[in-house]
Amino acid sequence: MAGTLQLAQGSFIDYGVGAFVMVVGTLYILVGRQTALKLKNLHASIYSEDTLRAKFQEADTDSKGALTIVQLKTCLASLGVTLNTREAEAALDHMDKDVSGTLTYAEFRTWWEEWAHEDTMRNNIV
């Protein structure tokens, strides 16, 4: 937007500066999107299905097949995601589709996959 405003000024220097700002802005968007895609793919490749299941089962210390809020924080921490209590509560509320107050592996896996592939999920956690 700043580039187009600069172009509207009408002098030769303004045209040059405006075009430069527009090119830099366009490159910023393209590089940002490409980097975000690479990070999403990296996140998805770091943890296999077996690793996710093993981390979930390690955190399920009472062997009920579902995680409490404390167990969820432990599980996420072992996967490199550190949440405070408020964030963990919001995440559990978002993930817990059957509103049981605990999180099954299927609910966890679905959230993990969405979280890895959607920018909007990160905004829903906090």
N, CA, C and O atoms as a printed pandas DataFrame, in Angstrom:
     atom_number atom_name residue_name chain_id  residue_number  x_coord  y_coord  z_coord
0              1         N          MET        A               1    0.826   -1.179    0.000
1              2        CA          MET        A               1    0.000    0.000    0.000
2              3         C          MET        A               1    0.877    1.251    0.000
3              4         O          MET        A               1    0.584    2.211   -0.713
4              5         N          ALA        A               2    1.939    1.249    0.785
5              6        CA          ALA        A               2    2.820    2.410    0.824
6              7         C          ALA        A               2    3.433    2.667   -0.546
7              8         O          ALA        A               2    3.615    3.819   -0.941
8              9         N          GLY        A               3    3.750    1.608   -1.267
9             10        CA          GLY        A               3    4.317    1.757   -2.596
10            11         C          GLY        A               3    3.356    2.422   -3.562
11            12         O          GLY        A               3    3.759    3.278   -4.350
12            13         N          THR        A               4    2.092    2.036   -3.510
13            14        CA          THR        A               4    1.115    2.646   -4.412
14            15         C          THR        A               4    0.859    4.099   -4.049
15            16         O          THR        A               4    0.619    4.925   -4.931
16            17         N          LEU        A               5    0.907    4.421   -2.765
17            18        CA          LEU        A               5    0.765    5.822   -2.363
18            19         C          LEU        A               5    1.944    6.649   -2.874
19            20         O          LEU        A               5    1.774    7.786   -3.314
20            21         N          GLN        A               6    3.140    6.062   -2.807
21            22        CA          GLN        A               6    4.319    6.760   -3.295
22            23         C          GLN        A               6    4.227    6.987   -4.809
23            24         O          GLN        A               6    4.615    8.043   -5.308
24            25         N          LEU        A               7    3.709    5.984   -5.533
25            26        CA          LEU        A               7    3.535    6.130   -6.981
26            27         C          LEU        A               7    2.587    7.282   -7.322
27            28         O          LEU        A               7    2.755    7.940   -8.349
28            29         N          ALA        A               8    1.613    7.520   -6.482
29            30        CA          ALA        A               8    0.616    8.552   -6.742
30            31         C          ALA        A               8    1.182    9.963   -6.622
31            32         O          ALA        A               8    0.539   10.921   -7.051
32            33         N          GLN        A               9    2.370   10.106   -6.049
33            34        CA          GLN        A               9    2.958   11.433   -5.877
34            35         C          GLN        A               9    3.358   12.052   -7.211
35            36         O          GLN        A               9    3.314   13.274   -7.353
36            37         N          GLY        A              10    3.747   11.240   -8.192
37            38        CA          GLY        A              10    3.931   11.721   -9.539
38            39         C          GLY        A              10    5.315   12.074  -10.008
39            40         O          GLY        A              10    5.502   12.235  -11.214
40            41         N          SER        A              11    6.294   12.205   -9.153
41            42        CA          SER        A              11    7.631   12.545   -9.648
42            43         C          SER        A              11    8.403   11.270   -9.997
43            44         O          SER        A              11    8.018   10.167   -9.610
44            45         N          PHE        A              12    9.485   11.443  -10.726
45            46        CA          PHE        A              12   10.309   10.309  -11.153
46            47         C          PHE        A              12   10.856    9.536   -9.950
47            48         O          PHE        A              12   10.824    8.305   -9.939
48            49         N          ILE        A              13   11.350   10.239   -8.954
49            50        CA          ILE        A              13   11.890    9.597   -7.743
50            51         C          ILE        A              13   10.781    8.846   -7.011
51            52         O          ILE        A              13   11.000    7.738   -6.521
52            53         N          ASP        A              14    9.606    9.437   -6.934
53            54        CA          ASP        A              14    8.473    8.777   -6.280
54            55         C          ASP        A              14    8.090    7.491   -6.992
55            56         O          ASP        A              14    7.738    6.505   -6.344
56            57         N          TYR        A              15    8.154    7.489   -8.317
57            58        CA          TYR        A              15    7.876    6.263   -9.065
58            59         C          TYR        A              15    8.887    5.172   -8.716
59            60         O          TYR        A              15    8.516    4.020   -8.494
60            61         N          GLY        A              16   10.152    5.542   -8.671
61            62        CA          GLY        A              16   11.205    4.573   -8.347
62            63         C          GLY        A              16   11.071    4.022   -6.947
63            64         O          GLY        A              16   11.167    2.813   -6.740
64            65         N          VAL        A              17   10.847    4.908   -5.970
65            66        CA          VAL        A              17   10.698    4.474   -4.577
66            67         C          VAL        A              17    9.431    3.628   -4.426
67            68         O          VAL        A              17    9.450    2.597   -3.753
68            69         N          GLY        A              18    8.348    4.054   -5.040
69            70        CA          GLY        A              18    7.095    3.306   -4.958
70            71         C          GLY        A              18    7.222    1.905   -5.537
71            72         O          GLY        A              18    6.747    0.934   -4.947
72            73         N          ALA        A              19    7.865    1.807   -6.693
73            74        CA          ALA        A              19    8.066    0.491   -7.319
74            75         C          ALA        A              19    8.949   -0.396   -6.444
75            76         O          ALA        A              19    8.682   -1.588   -6.293
76            77         N          PHE        A              20    9.985    0.178   -5.879
77            78        CA          PHE        A              20   10.879   -0.584   -5.001
78            79         C          PHE        A              20   10.124   -1.129   -3.784
79            80         O          PHE        A              20   10.268   -2.301   -3.437
80            81         N          VAL        A              21    9.326   -0.284   -3.143
81            82        CA          VAL        A              21    8.555   -0.698   -1.962
82            83         C          VAL        A              21    7.563   -1.795   -2.336
83            84         O          VAL        A              21    7.361   -2.732   -1.565
84            85         N          MET        A              22    6.950   -1.689   -3.499
85            86        CA          MET        A              22    6.001   -2.722   -3.937
86            87         C          MET        A              22    6.703   -4.055   -4.198
87            88         O          MET        A              22    6.167   -5.110   -3.859
88            89         N          VAL        A              23    7.886   -4.016   -4.792
89            90        CA          VAL        A              23    8.647   -5.249   -5.044
90            91         C          VAL        A              23    9.062   -5.888   -3.728
91            92         O          VAL        A              23    8.934   -7.101   -3.562
92            93         N          VAL        A              24    9.556   -5.092   -2.796
93            94        CA          VAL        A              24    9.965   -5.630   -1.493
94            95         C          VAL        A              24    8.768   -6.245   -0.777
95            96         O          VAL        A              24    8.886   -7.323   -0.196
96            97         N          GLY        A              25    7.622   -5.577   -0.811
97            98        CA          GLY        A              25    6.419   -6.108   -0.174
98            99         C          GLY        A              25    5.978   -7.428   -0.783
99           100         O          GLY        A              25    5.603   -8.356   -0.066
100          101         N          THR        A              26    6.022   -7.510   -2.098
101          102        CA          THR        A              26    5.645   -8.747   -2.789
102          103         C          THR        A              26    6.604   -9.880   -2.443
103          104         O          THR        A              26    6.168  -11.002   -2.184
104          105         N          LEU        A              27    7.898   -9.597   -2.436
105          106        CA          LEU        A              27    8.882  -10.620   -2.059
106          107         C          LEU        A              27    8.685  -11.079   -0.613
107          108         O          LEU        A              27    8.818  -12.264   -0.309
108          109         N          TYR        A              28    8.370  -10.147    0.264
109          110        CA          TYR        A              28    8.117  -10.473    1.666
110          111         C          TYR        A              28    6.963  -11.475    1.780
111          112         O          TYR        A              28    7.057  -12.450    2.526
112          113         N          ILE        A              29    5.897  -11.237    1.055
113          114        CA          ILE        A              29    4.740  -12.141    1.087
114          115         C          ILE        A              29    5.106  -13.511    0.515
115          116         O          ILE        A              29    4.781  -14.534    1.118
116          117         N          LEU        A              30    5.769  -13.545   -0.624
117          118        CA          LEU        A              30    6.130  -14.819   -1.257
118          119         C          LEU        A              30    7.079  -15.640   -0.391
119          120         O          LEU        A              30    6.880  -16.842   -0.214
120          121         N          VAL        A              31    8.101  -14.998    0.143
121          122        CA          VAL        A              31    9.059  -15.717    0.990
122          123         C          VAL        A              31    8.389  -16.179    2.272
123          124         O          VAL        A              31    8.657  -17.283    2.745
124          125         N          GLY        A              32    7.522  -15.354    2.839
125          126        CA          GLY        A              32    6.809  -15.738    4.060
126          127         C          GLY        A              32    5.924  -16.955    3.861
127          128         O          GLY        A              32    5.894  -17.848    4.708
128          129         N          ARG        A              33    5.213  -16.995    2.763
129          130        CA          ARG        A              33    4.351  -18.149    2.480
130          131         C          ARG        A              33    5.167  -19.415    2.254
131          132         O          ARG        A              33    4.812  -20.491    2.735
132          133         N          GLN        A              34    6.258  -19.273    1.520
133          134        CA          GLN        A              34    7.109  -20.429    1.251
134          135         C          GLN        A              34    7.721  -20.963    2.557
135          136         O          GLN        A              34    7.790  -22.174    2.763
136          137         N          THR        A              35    8.154  -20.069    3.416
137          138        CA          THR        A              35    8.737  -20.473    4.698
138          139         C          THR        A              35    7.693  -21.144    5.580
139          140         O          THR        A              35    7.982  -22.158    6.216
140          141         N          ALA        A              36    6.493  -20.597    5.626
141          142        CA          ALA        A              36    5.426  -21.194    6.428
142          143         C          ALA        A              36    5.108  -22.606    5.951
143          144         O          ALA        A              36    4.889  -23.502    6.765
144          145         N          LEU        A              37    5.081  -22.806    4.650
145          146        CA          LEU        A              37    4.822  -24.138    4.097
146          147         C          LEU        A              37    5.920  -25.116    4.495
147          148         O          LEU        A              37    5.638  -26.256    4.864
148          149         N          LYS        A              38    7.164  -24.674    4.421
149          150        CA          LYS        A              38    8.279  -25.542    4.812
150          151         C          LYS        A              38    8.195  -25.907    6.292
151          152         O          LYS        A              38    8.438  -27.056    6.661
152          153         N          LEU        A              39    7.853  -24.942    7.139
153          154        CA          LEU        A              39    7.747  -25.220    8.572
154          155         C          LEU        A              39    6.604  -26.193    8.870
155          156         O          LEU        A              39    6.736  -27.068    9.725
156          157         N          LYS        A              40    5.493  -26.037    8.166
157          158        CA          LYS        A              40    4.382  -26.965    8.352
158          159         C          LYS        A              40    4.788  -28.382    7.967
159          160         O          LYS        A              40    4.483  -29.336    8.683
160          161         N          ASN        A              41    5.472  -28.517    6.845
161          162        CA          ASN        A              41    5.921  -29.839    6.403
162          163         C          ASN        A              41    6.949  -30.426    7.365
163          164         O          ASN        A              41    6.938  -31.629    7.629
164          165         N          LEU        A              42    7.826  -29.592    7.883
165          166        CA          LEU        A              42    8.811  -30.056    8.855
166          167         C          LEU        A              42    8.121  -30.563   10.116
167          168         O          LEU        A              42    8.470  -31.622   10.638
168          169         N          HIS        A              43    7.141  -29.807   10.601
169          170        CA          HIS        A              43    6.414  -30.206   11.808
170          171         C          HIS        A              43    5.735  -31.550   11.602
171          172         O          HIS        A              43    5.780  -32.415   12.478
172          173         N          ALA        A              44    5.111  -31.726   10.454
173          174        CA          ALA        A              44    4.405  -32.976   10.167
174          175         C          ALA        A              44    5.367  -34.158   10.079
175          176         O          ALA        A              44    5.000  -35.282   10.419
176          177         N          SER        A              45    6.583  -33.912    9.629
177          178        CA          SER        A              45    7.526  -35.020    9.448
178          179         C          SER        A              45    8.306  -35.353   10.722
179          180         O          SER        A              45    8.906  -36.425   10.809
180          181         N          ILE        A              46    8.308  -34.465   11.696
181          182        CA          ILE        A              46    9.103  -34.693   12.905
182          183         C          ILE        A              46    8.551  -35.859   13.723
183          184         O          ILE        A              46    9.308  -36.707   14.195
184          185         N          TYR        A              47    7.243  -35.896   13.884
185          186        CA          TYR        A              47    6.634  -36.918   14.731
186          187         C          TYR        A              47    5.755  -37.847   13.911
187          188         O          TYR        A              47    4.782  -37.419   13.290
188          189         N          SER        A              48    6.106  -39.101   13.917
189          190        CA          SER        A              48    5.312  -40.095   13.206
190          191         C          SER        A              48    4.085  -40.451   14.041
191          192         O          SER        A              48    3.966  -40.057   15.201
192          193         N          GLU        A              49    3.194  -41.190   13.436
193          194        CA          GLU        A              49    1.999  -41.680   14.140
194          195         C          GLU        A              49    2.397  -42.505   15.361
195          196         O          GLU        A              49    1.788  -42.379   16.423
196          197         N          ASP        A              50    3.413  -43.345   15.211
197          198        CA          ASP        A              50    3.871  -44.187   16.325
198          199         C          ASP        A              50    4.422  -43.343   17.471
199          200         O          ASP        A              50    4.178  -43.641   18.640
200          201         N          THR        A              51    5.166  -42.288   17.135
201          202        CA          THR        A              51    5.721  -41.413   18.167
202          203         C          THR        A              51    4.613  -40.686   18.904
203          204         O          THR        A              51    4.636  -40.599   20.132
204          205         N          LEU        A              52    3.642  -40.163   18.167
205          206        CA          LEU        A              52    2.519  -39.479   18.816
206          207         C          LEU        A              52    1.780  -40.416   19.768
207          208         O          LEU        A              52    1.456  -40.049   20.897
208          209         N          ARG        A              53    1.521  -41.633   19.290
209          210        CA          ARG        A              53    0.809  -42.597   20.133
210          211         C          ARG        A              53    1.635  -42.945   21.376
211          212         O          ARG        A              53    1.087  -43.038   22.474
212          213         N          ALA        A              54    2.937  -43.134   21.213
213          214        CA          ALA        A              54    3.800  -43.471   22.351
214          215         C          ALA        A              54    3.831  -42.333   23.367
215          216         O          ALA        A              54    3.758  -42.585   24.569
216          217         N          LYS        A              55    3.939  -41.085   22.908
217          218        CA          LYS        A              55    3.949  -39.930   23.815
218          219         C          LYS        A              55    2.614  -39.811   24.540
219          220         O          LYS        A              55    2.568  -39.489   25.727
220          221         N          PHE        A              56    1.529  -40.073   23.813
221          222        CA          PHE        A              56    0.202  -40.030   24.428
222          223         C          PHE        A              56    0.091  -41.090   25.517
223          224         O          PHE        A              56   -0.381  -40.806   26.617
224          225         N          GLN        A              57    0.528  -42.318   25.211
225          226        CA          GLN        A              57    0.434  -43.404   26.180
226          227         C          GLN        A              57    1.344  -43.177   27.383
227          228         O          GLN        A              57    0.992  -43.550   28.502
228          229         N          GLU        A              58    2.510  -42.568   27.167
229          230        CA          GLU        A              58    3.394  -42.233   28.295
230          231         C          GLU        A              58    2.720  -41.244   29.233
231          232         O          GLU        A              58    2.824  -41.369   30.453
232          233         N          ALA        A              59    2.034  -40.269   28.670
233          234        CA          ALA        A              59    1.365  -39.255   29.485
234          235         C          ALA        A              59    0.122  -39.806   30.174
235          236         O          ALA        A              59   -0.290  -39.283   31.209
236          237         N          ASP        A              60   -0.479  -40.849   29.618
237          238        CA          ASP        A              60   -1.681  -41.479   30.195
238          239         C          ASP        A              60   -1.263  -42.394   31.334
239          240         O          ASP        A              60   -1.315  -43.618   31.209
240          241         N          THR        A              61   -0.849  -41.800   32.441
241          242        CA          THR        A              61   -0.276  -42.558   33.561
242          243         C          THR        A              61   -1.293  -43.449   34.265
243          244         O          THR        A              61   -0.905  -44.430   34.899
244          245         N          ASP        A              62   -2.577  -43.138   34.172
245          246        CA          ASP        A              62   -3.588  -43.972   34.822
246          247         C          ASP        A              62   -4.190  -45.006   33.863
247          248         O          ASP        A              62   -5.112  -45.732   34.236
248          249         N          SER        A              63   -3.674  -45.075   32.637
249          250        CA          SER        A              63   -4.084  -46.056   31.613
250          251         C          SER        A              63   -5.580  -46.073   31.348
251          252         O          SER        A              63   -6.158  -47.141   31.146
252          253         N          LYS        A              64   -6.214  -44.913   31.345
253          254        CA          LYS        A              64   -7.644  -44.825   31.061
254          255         C          LYS        A              64   -7.928  -44.592   29.584
255          256         O          LYS        A              64   -9.084  -44.613   29.163
256          257         N          GLY        A              65   -6.873  -44.368   28.789
257          258        CA          GLY        A              65   -7.067  -44.141   27.367
258          259         C          GLY        A              65   -7.448  -42.710   27.036
259          260         O          GLY        A              65   -7.812  -42.408   25.899
260          261         N          ALA        A              66   -7.366  -41.832   28.015
261          262        CA          ALA        A              66   -7.693  -40.426   27.811
262          263         C          ALA        A              66   -6.834  -39.582   28.745
263          264         O          ALA        A              66   -6.458  -40.030   29.828
264          265         N          LEU        A              67   -6.529  -38.371   28.325
265          266        CA          LEU        A              67   -5.662  -37.500   29.107
266          267         C          LEU        A              67   -6.457  -36.436   29.844
267          268         O          LEU        A              67   -7.426  -35.883   29.324
268          269         N          THR        A              68   -6.022  -36.164   31.073
269          270        CA          THR        A              68   -6.537  -35.031   31.831
270          271         C          THR        A              68   -5.749  -33.797   31.419
271          272         O          THR        A              68   -4.839  -33.890   30.596
272          273         N          ILE        A              69   -6.086  -32.655   31.978
273          274        CA          ILE        A              69   -5.386  -31.421   31.633
274          275         C          ILE        A              69   -3.904  -31.497   32.005
275          276         O          ILE        A              69   -3.050  -31.045   31.242
276          277         N          VAL        A              70   -3.598  -32.059   33.162
277          278        CA          VAL        A              70   -2.202  -32.189   33.595
278          279         C          VAL        A              70   -1.448  -33.148   32.677
279          280         O          VAL        A              70   -0.317  -32.870   32.278
280          281         N          GLN        A              71   -2.066  -34.264   32.345
281          282        CA          GLN        A              71   -1.444  -35.236   31.447
282          283         C          GLN        A              71   -1.258  -34.650   30.041
283          284         O          GLN        A              71   -0.267  -34.936   29.369
284          285         N          LEU        A              72   -2.219  -33.829   29.607
285          286        CA          LEU        A              72   -2.097  -33.184   28.301
286          287         C          LEU        A              72   -0.883  -32.259   28.270
287          288         O          LEU        A              72   -0.122  -32.263   27.302
288          289         N          LYS        A              73   -0.700  -31.471   29.324
289          290        CA          LYS        A              73    0.463  -30.577   29.378
290          291         C          LYS        A              73    1.758  -31.385   29.324
291          292         O          LYS        A              73    2.710  -30.985   28.653
292          293         N          THR        A              74    1.799  -32.519   30.024
293          294        CA          THR        A              74    2.977  -33.389   30.015
294          295         C          THR        A              74    3.227  -33.940   28.615
295          296         O          THR        A              74    4.360  -33.945   28.132
296          297         N          CYS        A              75    2.166  -34.400   27.973
297          298        CA          CYS        A              75    2.278  -34.964   26.623
298          299         C          CYS        A              75    2.790  -33.916   25.647
299          300         O          CYS        A              75    3.715  -34.180   24.879
300          301         N          LEU        A              76    2.197  -32.735   25.673
301          302        CA          LEU        A              76    2.616  -31.680   24.756
302          303         C          LEU        A              76    4.049  -31.236   25.025
303          304         O          LEU        A              76    4.801  -30.960   24.090
304          305         N          ALA        A              77    4.429  -31.167   26.295
305          306        CA          ALA        A              77    5.806  -30.785   26.629
306          307         C          ALA        A              77    6.798  -31.799   26.059
307          308         O          ALA        A              77    7.871  -31.421   25.588
308          309         N          SER        A              78    6.443  -33.083   26.101
309          310        CA          SER        A              78    7.336  -34.105   25.544
310          311         C          SER        A              78    7.437  -34.006   24.021
311          312         O          SER        A              78    8.363  -34.547   23.417
312          313         N          LEU        A              79    6.473  -33.309   23.404
313          314        CA          LEU        A              79    6.484  -33.095   21.957
314          315         C          LEU        A              79    7.031  -31.712   21.591
315          316         O          LEU        A              79    7.010  -31.314   20.426
316          317         N          GLY        A              80    7.517  -30.991   22.593
317          318        CA          GLY        A              80    8.126  -29.689   22.333
318          319         C          GLY        A              80    7.160  -28.531   22.318
319          320         O          GLY        A              80    7.520  -27.445   21.863
320          321         N          VAL        A              81    5.931  -28.723   22.803
321          322        CA          VAL        A              81    4.936  -27.653   22.864
322          323         C          VAL        A              81    4.667  -27.350   24.328
323          324         O          VAL        A              81    4.083  -28.167   25.040
324          325         N          THR        A              82    5.092  -26.177   24.775
325          326        CA          THR        A              82    4.912  -25.798   26.174
326          327         C          THR        A              82    3.748  -24.828   26.280
327          328         O          THR        A              82    3.759  -23.756   25.676
328          329         N          LEU        A              83    2.731  -25.221   27.065
329          330        CA          LEU        A              83    1.567  -24.378   27.285
330          331         C          LEU        A              83    1.422  -24.101   28.770
331          332         O          LEU        A              83    1.690  -24.974   29.596
332          333         N          ASN        A              84    0.997  -22.883   29.117
333          334        CA          ASN        A              84    0.676  -22.628   30.516
334          335         C          ASN        A              84   -0.705  -23.222   30.792
335          336         O          ASN        A              84   -1.349  -23.746   29.883
336          337         N          THR        A              85   -1.152  -23.143   32.022
337          338        CA          THR        A              85   -2.413  -23.804   32.392
338          339         C          THR        A              85   -3.594  -23.235   31.614
339          340         O          THR        A              85   -4.445  -23.991   31.146
340          341         N          ARG        A              86   -3.656  -21.924   31.471
341          342        CA          ARG        A              86   -4.764  -21.307   30.732
342          343         C          ARG        A              86   -4.778  -21.757   29.278
343          344         O          ARG        A              86   -5.836  -22.055   28.726
344          345         N          GLU        A              87   -3.610  -21.805   28.664
345          346        CA          GLU        A              87   -3.507  -22.245   27.278
346          347         C          GLU        A              87   -3.882  -23.713   27.143
347          348         O          GLU        A              87   -4.556  -24.099   26.189
348          349         N          ALA        A              88   -3.445  -24.537   28.104
349          350        CA          ALA        A              88   -3.770  -25.966   28.065
350          351         C          ALA        A              88   -5.274  -26.182   28.230
351          352         O          ALA        A              88   -5.851  -27.048   27.573
352          353         N          GLU        A              89   -5.905  -25.407   29.098
353          354        CA          GLU        A              89   -7.360  -25.518   29.271
354          355         C          GLU        A              89   -8.092  -25.142   27.988
355          356         O          GLU        A              89   -9.045  -25.811   27.589
356          357         N          ALA        A              90   -7.642  -24.074   27.349
357          358        CA          ALA        A              90   -8.266  -23.662   26.081
358          359         C          ALA        A              90   -8.044  -24.719   25.007
359          360         O          ALA        A              90   -8.948  -25.010   24.223
360          361         N          ALA        A              91   -6.851  -25.290   24.968
361          362        CA          ALA        A              91   -6.556  -26.341   23.988
362          363         C          ALA        A              91   -7.434  -27.560   24.242
363          364         O          ALA        A              91   -7.994  -28.126   23.303
364          365         N          LEU        A              92   -7.559  -27.966   25.493
365          366        CA          LEU        A              92   -8.393  -29.125   25.823
366          367         C          LEU        A              92   -9.846  -28.861   25.436
367          368         O          LEU        A              92  -10.508  -29.733   24.872
368          369         N          ASP        A              93  -10.344  -27.658   25.737
369          370        CA          ASP        A              93  -11.720  -27.320   25.350
370          371         C          ASP        A              93  -11.900  -27.411   23.836
371          372         O          ASP        A              93  -12.936  -27.866   23.350
372          373         N          HIS        A              94  -10.892  -26.980   23.109
373          374        CA          HIS        A              94  -10.973  -27.029   21.645
374          375         C          HIS        A              94  -10.903  -28.462   21.117
375          376         O          HIS        A              94  -11.615  -28.818   20.178
376          377         N          MET        A              95  -10.045  -29.278   21.724
377          378        CA          MET        A              95   -9.824  -30.647   21.231
378          379         C          MET        A              95  -10.903  -31.623   21.655
379          380         O          MET        A              95  -11.213  -32.561   20.921
380          381         N          ASP        A              96  -11.478  -31.415   22.824
381          382        CA          ASP        A              96  -12.408  -32.369   23.436
382          383         C          ASP        A              96  -13.777  -32.299   22.762
383          384         O          ASP        A              96  -14.673  -31.592   23.223
384          385         N          LYS        A              97  -13.925  -33.038   21.673
385          386        CA          LYS        A              97  -15.152  -32.983   20.873
386          387         C          LYS        A              97  -16.349  -33.635   21.569
387          388         O          LYS        A              97  -17.491  -33.246   21.321
388          389         N          ASP        A              98  -16.104  -34.617   22.433
389          390        CA          ASP        A              98  -17.221  -35.269   23.113
390          391         C          ASP        A              98  -17.531  -34.622   24.468
391          392         O          ASP        A              98  -18.377  -35.123   25.208
392          393         N          VAL        A              99  -16.871  -33.542   24.793
393          394        CA          VAL        A              99  -17.076  -32.739   25.998
394          395         C          VAL        A              99  -17.051  -33.606   27.256
395          396         O          VAL        A              99  -17.896  -33.457   28.138
396          397         N          SER        A             100  -16.084  -34.505   27.329
397          398        CA          SER        A             100  -15.966  -35.391   28.482
398          399         C          SER        A             100  -15.015  -34.829   29.540
399          400         O          SER        A             100  -14.969  -35.333   30.663
400          401         N          GLY        A             101  -14.272  -33.808   29.194
401          402        CA          GLY        A             101  -13.292  -33.247   30.131
402          403         C          GLY        A             101  -11.944  -33.931   30.037
403          404         O          GLY        A             101  -10.985  -33.519   30.689
404          405         N          THR        A             102  -11.871  -34.983   29.221
405          406        CA          THR        A             102  -10.606  -35.671   28.965
406          407         C          THR        A             102  -10.422  -35.788   27.455
407          408         O          THR        A             102  -11.340  -35.532   26.677
408          409         N          LEU        A             103   -9.226  -36.176   27.068
409          410        CA          LEU        A             103   -8.883  -36.181   25.658
410          411         C          LEU        A             103   -8.484  -37.569   25.201
411          412         O          LEU        A             103   -7.514  -38.134   25.706
412          413         N          THR        A             104   -9.223  -38.127   24.246
413          414        CA          THR        A             104   -8.871  -39.432   23.695
414          415         C          THR        A             104   -7.732  -39.257   22.694
415          416         O          THR        A             104   -7.432  -38.140   22.272
416          417         N          TYR        A             105   -7.105  -40.360   22.322
417          418        CA          TYR        A             105   -6.017  -40.286   21.349
418          419         C          TYR        A             105   -6.524  -39.788   20.001
419          420         O          TYR        A             105   -5.841  -39.008   19.337
420          421         N          ALA        A             106   -7.705  -40.222   19.588
421          422        CA          ALA        A             106   -8.253  -39.791   18.297
422          423         C          ALA        A             106   -8.453  -38.274   18.277
423          424         O          ALA        A             106   -8.135  -37.617   17.286
424          425         N          GLU        A             107   -8.976  -37.724   19.365
425          426        CA          GLU        A             107   -9.159  -36.273   19.442
426          427         C          GLU        A             107   -7.808  -35.561   19.407
427          428         O          GLU        A             107   -7.646  -34.539   18.740
428          429         N          PHE        A             108   -6.846  -36.116   20.135
429          430        CA          PHE        A             108   -5.508  -35.524   20.183
430          431         C          PHE        A             108   -4.849  -35.546   18.807
431          432         O          PHE        A             108   -4.311  -34.534   18.357
432          433         N          ARG        A             109   -4.890  -36.683   18.147
433          434        CA          ARG        A             109   -4.262  -36.817   16.827
434          435         C          ARG        A             109   -4.900  -35.865   15.812
435          436         O          ARG        A             109   -4.197  -35.228   15.027
436          437         N          THR        A             110   -6.220  -35.770   15.831
437          438        CA          THR        A             110   -6.916  -34.859   14.918
438          439         C          THR        A             110   -6.447  -33.432   15.151
439          440         O          THR        A             110   -6.155  -32.709   14.199
440          441         N          TRP        A             111   -6.374  -33.022   16.414
441          442        CA          TRP        A             111   -5.903  -31.672   16.727
442          443         C          TRP        A             111   -4.456  -31.479   16.304
443          444         O          TRP        A             111   -4.112  -30.442   15.737
444          445         N          TRP        A             112   -3.613  -32.454   16.570
445          446        CA          TRP        A             112   -2.192  -32.333   16.229
446          447         C          TRP        A             112   -2.018  -32.117   14.726
447          448         O          TRP        A             112   -1.225  -31.280   14.295
448          449         N          GLU        A             113   -2.763  -32.877   13.946
449          450        CA          GLU        A             113   -2.663  -32.741   12.499
450          451         C          GLU        A             113   -3.185  -31.387   12.025
451          452         O          GLU        A             113   -2.586  -30.772   11.142
452          453         N          GLU        A             114   -4.285  -30.916   12.596
453          454        CA          GLU        A             114   -4.816  -29.599   12.252
454          455         C          GLU        A             114   -3.837  -28.516   12.658
455          456         O          GLU        A             114   -3.599  -27.567   11.911
456          457         N          TRP        A             115   -3.273  -28.662   13.844
457          458        CA          TRP        A             115   -2.345  -27.662   14.381
458          459         C          TRP        A             115   -1.120  -27.543   13.493
459          460         O          TRP        A             115   -0.578  -26.453   13.309
460          461         N          ALA        A             116   -0.693  -28.652   12.953
461          462        CA          ALA        A             116    0.487  -28.642   12.101
462          463         C          ALA        A             116    0.204  -28.019   10.741
463          464         O          ALA        A             116    1.125  -27.548   10.075
464          465         N          HIS        A             117   -1.053  -28.009   10.322
465          466        CA          HIS        A             117   -1.360  -27.581    8.962
466          467         C          HIS        A             117   -2.201  -26.326    8.846
467          468         O          HIS        A             117   -2.473  -25.875    7.733
468          469         N          GLU        A             118   -2.618  -25.749    9.962
469          470        CA          GLU        A             118   -3.458  -24.559    9.871
470          471         C          GLU        A             118   -2.951  -23.469   10.800
471          472         O          GLU        A             118   -2.791  -23.694   11.999
472          473         N          ASP        A             119   -2.705  -22.316   10.263
473          474        CA          ASP        A             119   -2.248  -21.187   11.064
474          475         C          ASP        A             119   -3.317  -20.750   12.056
475          476         O          ASP        A             119   -2.987  -20.303   13.154
476          477         N          THR        A             120   -4.584  -20.867   11.695
477          478        CA          THR        A             120   -5.654  -20.384   12.550
478          479         C          THR        A             120   -5.766  -21.174   13.841
479          480         O          THR        A             120   -6.268  -20.648   14.834
480          481         N          MET        A             121   -5.319  -22.410   13.859
481          482        CA          MET        A             121   -5.409  -23.223   15.068
482          483         C          MET        A             121   -4.576  -22.611   16.188
483          484         O          MET        A             121   -4.982  -22.652   17.349
484          485         N          ARG        A             122   -3.446  -22.058   15.866
485          486        CA          ARG        A             122   -2.593  -21.471   16.893
486          487         C          ARG        A             122   -3.303  -20.310   17.573
487          488         O          ARG        A             122   -3.118  -20.103   18.773
488          489         N          ASN        A             123   -4.098  -19.559   16.852
489          490        CA          ASN        A             123   -4.833  -18.457   17.443
490          491         C          ASN        A             123   -5.959  -18.953   18.337
491          492         O          ASN        A             123   -6.340  -18.249   19.272
492          493         N          ASN        A             124   -6.499  -20.126   18.088
493          494        CA          ASN        A             124   -7.568  -20.670   18.913
494          495         C          ASN        A             124   -7.059  -21.204   20.250
495          496         O          ASN        A             124   -7.841  -21.329   21.192
496          497         N          ILE        A             125   -5.780  -21.520   20.355
497          498        CA          ILE        A             125   -5.235  -22.061   21.592
498          499         C          ILE        A             125   -5.116  -20.998   22.648
499          500         O          ILE        A             125   -5.464  -21.230   23.805
500          501         N          VAL        A             126   -4.636  -19.849   22.275
501          502        CA          VAL        A             126   -4.334  -18.795   23.248
502          503         C          VAL        A             126   -5.557  -17.980   23.555
503          504         O          VAL        A             126   -5.492  -17.046   24.355
